[in-house]
Amino acid sequence: MALHVINSGKNESMFDLYTRSAAVGNIPKYKLADNPNDPELVLDLLLDELLLDGNAKQNLATFCQTDVDKATHVLMDKCIDKNMIDKDEYLQTAEIERRCVHILADLWNSPESKDTIGCSTTGSSEAAMLGGLALKWNWRKKREKAGKPVDKPNIITGPVQICWHKFARYFDVEIREIPMEHDRLLMSPEEVIKRIDENTIGVVPTFGVTFTLQYENVKEISDALDKYEKETGMDIPIHVDAASGGFIAPFIQPDIVWNFQLPRVKSINASGHKYGLSPLGVGWVIWREKKDLPEELIFNVNYLGGDLPTFALNFSRSGGQIIAQYYNLLRHGREGYRRIQQACLDHGIFIAEEVAKLDLFDILYDGKSALPGAAWMLKKGTDPGFNLYDLSDKMRARGW
């Protein structure tokens, strides 16, 4: 006969999560514990701690996707262990990335959309840096061929997101940023021409400025550079930072000329995880033609048994975001994207109209002609007894 001691079979898994030793004791935060902890408990504690984050759907200051459908969750889960950089092993993920590149090249009017070149990135910031590097290498090759010095490259931008400052610092390029001043909040052709010299590697209009949501006028800038080339012989290329507008204008503002329709536009970057409707983090950079990406920047690496041509700053990452991007492109099509982006634009217009009715603010952007949203400032010369930081604090108290 077997002898049993009463209660000897009990273990912590029998008890409520919050009565277990790790929950009522201490788990080290900044060093590894000596022993493992119950995975269910650790998951629950982490989910509780994450409640302290803001609710993404109430984030009015983000351009990033905050709504992810069930199919995307399924695809992300299925692809979590697929390393997209290992194209020899995950051939179909590589093929789907290639399809996305050609779809975007076609969307942005590349003259050779079936044969051009591009790649996915972790976001539009990395994509912007790759576009900037191509500008610098092309400029340097021209200068070296002409026997001229290559030690002082510069790039011209409007009021830009921090990634262009990072590019300039990391890759030793002078940034000539056109500041917002007086009633001019965007890059203008006149301000661009003032800053050009023989060391200018390119001009970067922002197609959806983060401060005001407006588009900088790529066509006007291109026309000015065409005129400048006729006068001086200097051919200055354009890279369009379309982090947000690249997935907006083609669907709801098709009459705006900003992309590869302009021969001077050599490359475009965009965020798939913004208005591309994909989960964080995926970006894209596309070149007008293969010749616009210097061959010296493409590495052919024998990686895990296969020859891998690559041009990226990041390597190992999940292929899930790429697959999710392709899912969105297939699922929505042109009409689906148009309806979604128009709904977003309509919300921005509504917000601008309602804010204007308060009679406390001057509307900087009314939501009608560029990115979805609205931008405003306190009326000049008035003191309502609060500033925009106070307003932001009050909104944060309600979770916005």
N, C-alpha and C positions, 0 to 999 in steps of 0.2 A: 504494500500500500504506500502510495506517495503521500508525504506530509507537506502541508501548505501553511505558510505563515500568513495570517490575515493581513491584508493591505500590502503584501509584498509586491503584488503585480502593478501597483500604481506607479505611474511616471508623470512627468510634467505635461505630456501631451493630452492627459485626461482633463486638465483644468482649463479654465478660461484663460485666454491669451494674456489678459492684463494682470493675472495673479501669478504668472510664472516668474522665476527668479530674475531673469534678465529685464523684465518689465518693472519689477518693484525695486531692483537694484540699480547698478550703473553699467552701462556699456561704454567703453572708452570711445571718445569722438576723434581723437587726433593720433591714436596709435592702435595697432592691432591688439585685440584681446587674446589671452592665452588659449581660450577654448572656443569652439564653435557655438553658435546660438541657433535656436529654432528658426528655420527659414520663414515659416508662416508668421511668427512673431516679428521678425526683422522687417518683413514686407509690410505688416500692419503699422509698425512704428514709423517706418519711412513714409507711408502714405499719410499718416497723421501729421508728420512734420511738414510735408509738402502742402498741407492746407494753408500754411502761412504764406505761400506764394499768392500773387494776384491771380484772379480768374482770367485766363487768356481771352475769353470771349468778351470781357469788359475792357480790354486794352484798346483804348482809342488812339494811342500814340504809336501803334505798330503798323507796318506795311505787310507783316508776315501772316501766313495762313493760320487761322485759329479754328477752323472747322474741318474735321477729317472724317470722312464717311467710313462705314463698316468695311467696305471692299478694300480701302486703302490700308486699314489695320490688318486685314488678312494678308495682303501682299507684303507689307512691311515685316510681318511675322515670318512669312515663308522665306524672305530674302535676308533675314538678319545675319545669317552665317555665310552669305555669299560676298566674297571680297571682290568688289568690282574692278580693282586694279589687276587682278589675276585673270586676264582675258583669255588666256590659254585654257584655263579650267572652266570658266563660266562664259562659254562662247555665246550663249543666247542673250545673257545680260549685256555683253559687249555689242551684239547685233542690235538690241533694243536701244542702247545708247546711240548707236549710229543712226537708227531711224529717227530718233528725236532730233539729232543735229540737222538732218535733211528736212524734216518737217519745219523746224524753226528757220532754216535758211530760206525755204520757200515762203514761209509766212512773212519774212522780212525782205522779200524780193531780191534775193541773190540771183545774179544773172546765170549762175551755174549751180543751182541748188542741189542737183544730183551728184555733183563732183566736188563741191567745196569742202572745207575742213572746219572742225570745231570740236569741242569736248564739253563734258559735264565737269562741274566743280562743286565744292562744298557750299557755294553761295556766290552772289554777284560780286562780292569783294575780291575773292580769289580770281574770278573771271575777269574783273577789271584789271587786276595786276598782270594777268597773262596778256591782255590786250595792250597794256602799257609797255610790257617787255618787248612785244613784237614791234611796236612803234620805235622803241629805242634801238633795237638791233637793225631795223631797216635804215634808220637815220645814220647809224654808225657806219654801215656798209657803204652808203652813198658818200659820206665824208671821207672815209679811208680811200675810196676809189678816186676821189678828187684831190687826195693828198692834203686834206685839211684836218685840223685838230679835232679830237672827239671827247675832250675832257669837261665840257660844260653844257650838257644837254638840259633843255628845259621843256616843260609841258604847260599848256595854258588851259585853265579850268574856270568855271564859274564858282559860286559858293557851293562847295562840294562836301559830300559825306567823308568821314575820316579815312576811308580806305585809300583815297588818292593821296592824302598826306603820308600814309604808311608807304605807299608805293614810292613816292618821291624820296623818302628817307632811306628805305631799305635798298633801293636800287640807284641811289646817288644821282637823282634828277632834281633840278630846281623846279619847284612848283610856282607858277605865276597865277595865283588865284585872283579872280576878279571879285572884289568884295561887294556885298549888298550895301548900297549907300543912297541916301536921299530917297527918291522915288523909283530908283532902278534896283530891282531885287534879283535880276537875272543877268546872265552873260549877254552882251550885245555885240554885233559885228564890229562896231567902232572900238569897243574896249579890247576886243581880240586883236585887231590890227595894230593897236598901240603897243602891244606886248610881243609881237612876233620879231624874231631875228633868225639868223642862219643856224642857230643852235636849237630851234624849236623842233621837237620830235613829233608833235601833233597837238591838236586841239580836241578837248573833250567836253562837248555839250552834255548836259544832264537832262535826260528825257523823263522828267518827274523829279523836281528838286525836293529834297526832304523837308526843307524849311517851309515852303509855301505850296507844294504839290503841283506847281506849274511846270510846263514844258519849256525848255530853252529852244529857241527857234533854229533848228538844225539847218533848214534850207537857207535862211538868210545868212547864216554863218558860212555855209558852203559857197554861196554866191559871192560873198565878200572875199573868200579865199581864192575863188576862181579869178576874180578881178585882180587880186594881189599877185597871183602867179603871172598873169598877162603883163603886169607892170614890172615885175622884178625877176621872173623866171623861177621863183621859189615855189616848190610844190609841197604844201603842208597837208598831211592826211588828217582825217577825222576818225576818232573812236567815239561811238555814242554809248554813254552809260545809260542804258535803258533798264536799269534794275527793276523799275516798277512799270514804266510806260510801255515796255516791249510786249507785255501781255495785255495791254489795254487798248492802245491806239488801233492796232490792226482790226479789232472787232467793233469798236464803237466810234472811232474817229478815223475812218479809212481815207479821208481826203487829206489828212496831214502828211506832207512829204518829209520824211525824216530818216529813212533807212537806206538799204542798198540801191534804192531808186536813184540816189545821188552817188555818182561815181567816186566822189571824194571820200565817202564813208567806207573805210576799209575793214572795220570790225565793230561788233556790237556785243555787249554783255547784258544779261538779264537774270532775274531771280525766278527759278521755278517755284520756290517756296513763298513767293509773294502772290502776285496776281496770276501766276501759273497754276495756282490752286493745289500745289503739292506740299507734302509735309516738310518741315525743316530737316536737313539743309541740302538744297540742290540749286546750283546755278548753271548758267550756260554762257559760253563765248563762241561766237561764230565769225569766221573771216569771210570777206566778200568772195575771194578766190584763193586757191591753194597758195599761189605765189605771194600772198600778203602775209603769210606766216613763214618766217625765215626757217629754212631747213635746219640751221644750226641749233635751233631751240627744241627740236624734236629728238628725243633720245630713243634709240633702239636697244632695248635691254633684253638679254636672255634671262627670263624670270620664270622660275618654276617650270622649266621645260619648254618654254615657247618664246618666240621673238615678239617683244612688246614695244611698239612705237608709242611713246607717251610724252605728253607735254602738260605737266600739272605741278603745282606746289605741294599737293597732298597725295599720299599714296593709299594705303589700306583704309577702306571704309565700306560700309554696307552698300549693296546694290539696290536696296529697297526704295530709296528716293527716286532713282532713275526709273525703276519699274512703275512706281506710282505716278511719275510724270507722264509716262507713255499711256498709262491707264486713263489719266485725265484727258490727254489729247484724243484718245480713241473714244472715250465716253462722251465728251462734250461736243467735239467738233466745232466748227465755226459758229453755228447758231447757238449751241449751248453756252460757249464762252461769251457770245454777244449778250445773251439774256442775263447771265450772271453779272457781267461787268456793267451793263446798263442799270441793273437793279442797285448795284453798289453806287454808281454815279447818281442815281435818283435820290438815294439816301443822303449823299453829301450835299446835294442841292437843297434838300429839305432842311438839313441842319443849318446851312448858311442862311436860309430865309428866316428860320425861327430865331436864330441868334441876332440877326439884324433887327428883328422886332423889339428886342430888349432895349434898343436905343442906347446901349452902353459901349458898343464896339464898332470899329471900322472893319469892314470885311476886306481882307487882303485877297482872298480867292473864294469865289462863289460856287465852286464845285462843278461848273458847267463845261469847261473846255479842256481839262487835262485829267489828273488822277481823281478818283472818287474821294470825296472828303471836303473839308472846309478849313479855312485859316482866317484868323481875325486878331485884332489888337485893340487895346483900349482906345477910345476916342482921344484924339490929340487935344491937349489943352484942358482936359477935364480931370477931376480927382473924385472918383466915385467912393473913395474910402477903402479900396482894396486894389491889389494888383493881380496879375495873372497867376503868380505863384500861390496867392491866397485861394484863388478859384480852383487851382489844381489840387490843393490840399483838401478843400471841401469835397471835390469830386472823389478823391481817393478815400475819404471817409465812408463813402457809399460803395466803394469797391471799383470805381471807374479809374 
